[in-house]
Structure formats: structure tokens, C-alpha cells
Amino acid sequence: MLRSDSMSVGTSTASRDVFVAYPWKLYSNRAAYKRAYTKLQKALSVKFVFAEERISSGHVLEKIAEMIEQTAFGIYDVSGWNPNVTLEYGMARGIGALTFIAFNPEKTDIEDVPTDVRGFDRLQYTDFDELSDAVATLVRQELGKTPVSDPLEADRKRLLKAVKSSPGKTARELAEQLGERLDYVQLLIRRSGSDLETTGATRGVRYYPKGTRT
């Protein structure tokens, strides 16, 4: 599932670092794009390493190759079929690194994608929440459970306890109560959908324990 046909040669199987190449000019808010990944780091005990530099010299190419080799696998967002991401993807496949493609069909004409990679499974998304969920699934698939415990579940239980003790709060209010980032609490809320009920809409959504609103 979601795997290209690279052979994972030369990568460190002990690493929980993941290389990410993305077309940063394609999105007006680069920080929001990166948060789709970084908000998962605590929960999954993983670190995302981003290729931010424009590839313009042999020195940079060597640096990128070293980053790829030192990570467990790479995610290459080919949305818009960006030349730098394409080069990094080709480098990774050339050294036998484990590679996965991310793809936003709303920002890419499929005819621009070479035919030899169109058939690969991919992390397909149309918004950053979908991307985040797909990345979380992929990390669990490839790296398994976290080395010690899963802080996502522990924090999810903290969230449910907070909702039970103070029902009717918004996500922002819950984030302040828990002392966590808003985007992380929103992730916990999505993972707790079956345990929560809501009232309101958009930013005014308020959360209650399941079964308390009937």
C-alpha cells in the first residue's frame, strides 16, 4: 500500500526520521503545509526533515542525498510536478531509498506526470487535514508503533477527560486548558469522533461527551 518499487537500500532501518520534499512555491502558506507533518511528530515519535534549499549546485545535491540516506523513507509531493521535487525523487530512487508519492489532484494536470509513475499508489489529498491523516497512516505502516508508548492515545484520553469535566468548550478553549497547540488538539478531536458530540458550526463548534446531548 502506498509504496513505490524502490528497494530501501542504504537507508537506516533504526531511524524514525522521514525526508519530505514538497513544492513550496505551490502553496502560499508554507508553514501551514509543514504543520500537516510536524503536528504528528510528538504523537508518532517521528521527525520530518524538509528539503528547503533550491538545488543549484553539486554541494547541495550531496547534502540532499545525505539527508535521504539518513532517513527511514521519503515522501515526495509531486503536486504540480515541481522540478526540484522531481530531481529529489529521482535521486532517492537512484540510490535505492524507500520512496512514497504525495499528490494533490487539484493542483496537477495528470498529463504532466510521467507515465512510468502514474500507476503508483500515492498519498492523495485535497486539503492539509487529509494530507496529515494519510501521513500518519503511512508512518504507522512503515515504522510501526512508537518505541516506548503512544502519546497520541494518552493525550486523546486527556482530551476526553477535559471534555467530560468541562463540556461545551471549543477546540481553542480545550487547547488552552490542556496547554497544547490548537492544531494538535484538532488532530486529537478528529481521532475521537466516536466519543464526542458537537453543537455549533465551523470555529464555533463545541464538544461534549458522547451520549450527553440526548
C-alpha positions as CSV (number, residue, x, y, z in Angstrom):
1,M,0.0,0.0,0.0
2,L,1.3,3.4,-1.0
3,R,4.7,2.0,-1.8
4,S,6.8,2.7,-5.0
5,D,9.0,0.0,-6.3
6,S,12.3,1.3,-4.7
7,M,14.2,-1.3,-2.7
8,S,15.0,0.5,0.6
9,V,18.8,0.0,0.0
10,G,21.1,2.2,2.1
11,T,18.5,3.6,4.5
12,S,18.8,3.3,8.2
13,T,16.1,1.0,9.5
14,A,16.6,2.3,13.0
15,S,15.8,5.9,12.0
16,R,12.5,7.5,12.8
17,D,13.3,10.5,10.6
18,V,11.3,11.0,7.4
19,F,12.5,13.0,4.5
20,V,9.9,15.4,2.9
21,A,10.2,17.1,-0.4
22,Y,7.4,19.5,-1.5
23,P,6.8,22.2,-4.0
24,W,6.9,25.2,-1.6
25,K,6.0,27.7,-4.3
26,L,2.8,25.9,-4.9
27,Y,1.3,26.9,-1.6
28,S,1.0,30.4,-0.3
29,N,1.3,29.3,3.3
30,R,4.3,27.1,3.6
31,A,4.0,27.0,7.4
32,A,0.5,25.5,7.2
33,Y,1.7,22.9,4.7
34,K,4.6,21.8,7.0
35,R,2.3,21.7,10.1
36,A,0.4,18.9,8.4
37,Y,3.5,16.9,9.1
38,T,5.1,18.5,12.2
39,K,1.9,18.3,14.3
40,L,2.3,14.5,14.1
41,Q,5.8,14.4,15.4
42,K,5.0,14.2,19.1
43,A,2.3,11.6,18.7
44,L,4.2,9.3,16.4
45,S,7.7,9.8,17.9
46,V,9.0,10.8,14.4
47,K,10.9,13.7,12.9
48,F,10.2,15.1,9.5
49,V,13.2,16.5,7.7
50,F,12.3,19.0,5.0
51,A,14.3,19.8,1.8
52,E,14.1,23.5,1.7
53,E,17.0,24.6,-0.4
54,R,16.8,25.2,-4.1
55,I,19.1,22.6,-5.8
56,S,21.6,24.7,-7.7
57,S,25.0,23.1,-7.1
58,G,26.7,19.8,-6.6
59,H,27.3,20.7,-3.0
60,V,23.5,21.0,-2.4
61,L,22.9,17.7,-4.2
62,E,25.3,15.9,-1.9
63,K,23.6,17.4,1.1
64,I,20.2,16.3,-0.1
65,A,21.5,12.8,-0.9
66,E,22.9,12.5,2.6
67,M,19.6,13.6,4.1
68,I,17.8,11.0,2.1
69,E,20.2,8.2,3.1
70,Q,19.9,9.0,6.8
71,T,16.1,8.9,6.9
72,A,13.8,5.8,7.1
73,F,11.9,6.8,4.0
74,G,10.9,9.8,1.9
75,I,7.6,11.5,1.0
76,Y,7.8,13.4,-2.3
77,D,4.9,15.7,-3.0
78,V,4.8,15.8,-6.8
79,S,1.8,18.2,-7.0
80,G,2.5,20.5,-9.9
81,W,5.4,18.2,-10.9
82,N,7.9,20.6,-9.4
83,P,11.5,20.2,-11.0
84,N,13.3,20.2,-7.6
85,V,10.9,17.6,-6.1
86,T,11.2,15.6,-9.3
87,L,15.0,15.6,-9.0
88,E,15.0,14.7,-5.3
89,Y,12.6,11.9,-6.1
90,G,14.8,10.6,-8.9
91,M,17.9,10.8,-6.6
92,A,16.1,8.8,-4.0
93,R,15.1,6.1,-6.4
94,G,18.6,6.1,-7.9
95,I,20.2,5.2,-4.6
96,G,17.5,2.7,-3.7
97,A,15.8,4.6,-0.9
98,L,12.3,3.9,0.1
99,T,10.0,6.5,-1.6
100,F,6.4,7.5,-1.4
101,I,4.5,10.0,-3.6
102,A,2.1,12.6,-2.2
103,F,-0.3,14.2,-4.7
104,N,-2.9,16.9,-4.8
105,P,-5.0,16.3,-8.0
106,E,-6.5,19.8,-7.8
107,K,-3.1,21.3,-8.4
108,T,-1.7,18.9,-11.0
109,D,-2.6,18.0,-14.6
110,I,-2.2,14.3,-14.6
111,E,-0.8,14.6,-18.2
112,D,2.2,16.4,-16.7
113,V,3.1,13.3,-14.7
114,P,5.4,10.8,-16.5
115,T,3.6,7.6,-17.4
116,D,6.1,5.4,-15.5
117,V,4.9,6.8,-12.1
118,R,1.2,7.5,-12.7
119,G,0.3,3.9,-11.7
120,F,2.0,4.1,-8.2
121,D,-0.1,4.2,-5.1
122,R,0.1,7.6,-3.5
123,L,-1.0,9.8,-0.6
124,Q,-3.7,11.6,-2.3
125,Y,-5.1,14.7,-0.6
126,T,-7.1,17.9,-1.4
127,D,-6.5,19.7,1.9
128,F,-3.9,19.6,4.7
129,D,-6.1,17.6,7.1
130,E,-6.3,14.8,4.5
131,L,-2.6,15.0,4.0
132,S,-1.9,14.8,7.7
133,D,-4.2,11.7,8.1
134,A,-2.5,10.0,5.2
135,V,1.0,10.7,6.5
136,A,0.0,9.4,10.0
137,T,-1.3,6.1,8.4
138,L,1.9,5.8,6.3
139,V,4.2,6.3,9.3
140,R,2.4,3.7,11.3
141,Q,2.5,1.3,8.3
142,E,6.3,1.7,7.8
143,L,7.7,2.4,11.3
144,G,5.1,0.6,13.4
145,K,4.4,1.6,16.9
146,T,6.4,4.2,18.7
147,P,9.4,2.9,20.6
148,V,8.1,3.4,24.1
149,S,4.4,4.3,24.3
150,D,1.9,6.1,22.1
151,P,1.5,9.6,23.4
152,L,-1.3,10.2,21.0
153,E,-3.6,7.8,22.9
154,A,-2.5,9.3,26.2
155,D,-3.2,12.8,25.0
156,R,-6.5,11.7,23.5
157,K,-7.6,10.4,26.9
158,R,-6.6,13.7,28.4
159,L,-8.7,15.5,25.9
160,L,-11.8,13.3,26.6
161,K,-11.2,13.8,30.4
162,A,-11.1,17.6,29.8
163,V,-14.3,17.5,27.7
164,K,-16.1,15.5,30.4
165,S,-15.0,17.9,33.2
166,S,-15.8,21.0,31.1
167,P,-18.3,20.1,28.4
168,G,-19.3,22.7,25.8
169,K,-15.8,24.1,25.1
170,T,-14.4,25.0,21.7
171,A,-11.2,23.4,20.3
172,R,-9.3,26.6,21.1
173,E,-10.6,26.6,24.7
174,L,-9.6,23.0,25.1
175,A,-6.2,23.7,23.7
176,E,-5.7,26.4,26.3
177,Q,-6.9,24.1,29.1
178,L,-4.6,21.3,28.0
179,G,-1.6,23.5,27.3
180,E,-1.3,22.1,23.7
181,R,-1.2,23.6,20.3
182,L,-4.6,24.1,18.6
183,D,-3.7,22.1,15.6
184,Y,-2.6,19.2,17.8
185,V,-5.9,19.3,19.8
186,Q,-7.8,19.4,16.5
187,L,-6.0,16.2,15.5
188,L,-6.9,14.6,18.8
189,I,-10.5,15.7,18.3
190,R,-10.6,14.0,14.8
191,R,-9.3,10.8,16.3
192,S,-12.0,11.0,19.0
193,G,-15.0,11.5,16.7
194,S,-16.9,8.4,18.0
195,D,-16.5,9.6,21.6
196,L,-17.7,13.1,21.1
197,E,-20.9,15.1,20.2
198,T,-20.9,18.6,19.0
199,T,-23.1,21.7,18.7
200,G,-22.5,24.8,16.5
201,A,-20.5,25.1,13.3
202,T,-17.1,26.0,12.0
203,R,-15.0,27.8,14.6
204,G,-17.9,27.9,17.0
205,V,-18.2,24.1,17.3
206,R,-18.4,23.0,21.0
207,Y,-17.6,19.5,22.2
208,Y,-19.5,17.2,24.6
209,P,-19.0,13.6,25.8
210,K,-20.9,11.1,23.6
211,G,-24.5,10.5,24.8
212,T,-24.8,13.6,27.0
213,R,-26.7,15.7,24.4
214,T,-29.7,13.3,24.0
